[in-house]
Amino acid sequence: MRDELEKSRHNQITSIPSTFSIIPEQQPPSIDINFISQKQYQDIKDKLEQRINDLHLKENECVTLKAKVDTYESKEKDLQHYISILKESILIKDQQVNMIQSEVEFLYFI
């Protein structure tokens, strides 16, 4: 009798439609692969978006640095011009000193 009960249970279990007999661990591999592929796709997409954001930040940083370089180059040009004006001023002062010295020497000999 016990054997008959076990056979009956076994027949009932095997007669359950296949959609109900699949448990999550035993799903067909294509569903798992699709899930993994979608997860991988989302991970790659997230990484790509992060890289794009990083790229935009770097581009902004480059624009800022370019502006700084332009500013410093302009400042350097202005300073070079100022230096050349100072050099000319020194040359003119030297000439004036030489002229005054020659006048003093001339007056000294008189």
NORSUL-V644194 format. One record per residue. RES is the residue in three letters. SS is DSSP state (H for helix, E for strand, C for the rest). PSI is psi in whole degrees, 0 to 359 (NA if undefined). OMEGA is omega in radians with two decimals (NA if undefined). Layout:
BEGIN
res:RES ss:SS psi:PSI omega:OMEGA
res:RES ss:SS psi:PSI omega:OMEGA
END
This chain:
BEGIN
res:MET ss:C psi:319 omega:3.11
res:ARG ss:H psi:319 omega:3.12
res:ASP ss:H psi:321 omega:3.13
res:GLU ss:H psi:320 omega:3.10
res:LEU ss:H psi:316 omega:3.13
res:GLU ss:H psi:320 omega:3.10
res:LYS ss:H psi:319 omega:3.14
res:SER ss:H psi:316 omega:3.10
res:ARG ss:H psi:319 omega:3.14
res:HIS ss:H psi:318 omega:3.11
res:ASN ss:H psi:322 omega:3.13
res:GLN ss:H psi:321 omega:-3.13
res:ILE ss:H psi:317 omega:-3.12
res:THR ss:H psi:341 omega:-3.14
res:SER ss:C psi:355 omega:3.10
res:ILE ss:C psi:134 omega:3.14
res:PRO ss:C psi:153 omega:-3.01
res:SER ss:H psi:333 omega:3.14
res:THR ss:H psi:333 omega:3.12
res:PHE ss:H psi:343 omega:-3.07
res:SER ss:H psi:348 omega:-3.11
res:ILE ss:C psi:123 omega:3.05
res:ILE ss:C psi:159 omega:-3.01
res:PRO ss:H psi:324 omega:-3.12
res:GLU ss:H psi:340 omega:-3.06
res:GLN ss:H psi:26 omega:3.10
res:GLN ss:C psi:156 omega:3.12
res:PRO ss:C psi:146 omega:-3.05
res:PRO ss:H psi:332 omega:-3.11
res:SER ss:H psi:327 omega:3.12
res:ILE ss:H psi:316 omega:3.11
res:ASP ss:H psi:317 omega:-3.14
res:ILE ss:H psi:317 omega:3.10
res:ASN ss:H psi:319 omega:3.11
res:PHE ss:H psi:314 omega:3.12
res:ILE ss:H psi:317 omega:3.14
res:SER ss:H psi:319 omega:3.11
res:GLN ss:H psi:321 omega:3.11
res:LYS ss:H psi:316 omega:3.10
res:GLN ss:H psi:319 omega:3.11
res:TYR ss:H psi:315 omega:-3.14
res:GLN ss:H psi:319 omega:3.10
res:ASP ss:H psi:315 omega:3.14
res:ILE ss:H psi:319 omega:3.12
res:LYS ss:H psi:317 omega:3.11
res:ASP ss:H psi:317 omega:3.12
res:LYS ss:H psi:319 omega:3.12
res:LEU ss:H psi:316 omega:3.11
res:GLU ss:H psi:321 omega:3.10
res:GLN ss:H psi:318 omega:3.12
res:ARG ss:H psi:320 omega:3.11
res:ILE ss:H psi:317 omega:3.09
res:ASN ss:H psi:318 omega:3.09
res:ASP ss:H psi:320 omega:3.13
res:LEU ss:H psi:317 omega:3.11
res:HIS ss:H psi:320 omega:3.10
res:LEU ss:H psi:317 omega:3.13
res:LYS ss:H psi:321 omega:3.09
res:GLU ss:H psi:317 omega:3.10
res:ASN ss:H psi:320 omega:3.11
res:GLU ss:H psi:320 omega:3.11
res:CYS ss:H psi:318 omega:3.11
res:VAL ss:H psi:317 omega:3.12
res:THR ss:H psi:314 omega:3.14
res:LEU ss:H psi:323 omega:3.10
res:LYS ss:H psi:318 omega:3.11
res:ALA ss:H psi:319 omega:3.10
res:LYS ss:H psi:316 omega:3.13
res:VAL ss:H psi:315 omega:3.11
res:ASP ss:H psi:318 omega:3.12
res:THR ss:H psi:313 omega:-3.13
res:TYR ss:H psi:322 omega:3.10
res:GLU ss:H psi:319 omega:3.10
res:SER ss:H psi:318 omega:3.12
res:LYS ss:H psi:318 omega:3.11
res:GLU ss:H psi:317 omega:3.12
res:LYS ss:H psi:316 omega:3.11
res:ASP ss:H psi:317 omega:3.13
res:LEU ss:H psi:321 omega:3.09
res:GLN ss:H psi:319 omega:3.10
res:HIS ss:H psi:317 omega:3.12
res:TYR ss:H psi:318 omega:3.11
res:ILE ss:H psi:316 omega:3.13
res:SER ss:H psi:323 omega:3.08
res:ILE ss:H psi:318 omega:3.11
res:LEU ss:H psi:319 omega:3.10
res:LYS ss:H psi:316 omega:3.09
res:GLU ss:H psi:319 omega:3.12
res:SER ss:H psi:317 omega:3.12
res:ILE ss:H psi:317 omega:3.12
res:LEU ss:H psi:317 omega:3.13
res:ILE ss:H psi:317 omega:3.12
res:LYS ss:H psi:319 omega:3.09
res:ASP ss:H psi:317 omega:3.11
res:GLN ss:H psi:318 omega:3.11
res:GLN ss:H psi:317 omega:3.11
res:VAL ss:H psi:314 omega:3.13
res:ASN ss:H psi:318 omega:3.13
res:MET ss:H psi:317 omega:-3.14
res:ILE ss:H psi:319 omega:3.11
res:GLN ss:H psi:317 omega:3.13
res:SER ss:H psi:324 omega:3.10
res:GLU ss:H psi:319 omega:3.11
res:VAL ss:H psi:315 omega:3.11
res:GLU ss:H psi:320 omega:3.13
res:PHE ss:H psi:317 omega:-3.14
res:LEU ss:H psi:328 omega:-3.14
res:TYR ss:H psi:325 omega:-3.13
res:PHE ss:H psi:348 omega:-3.13
res:ILE ss:C psi:NA omega:NA
END
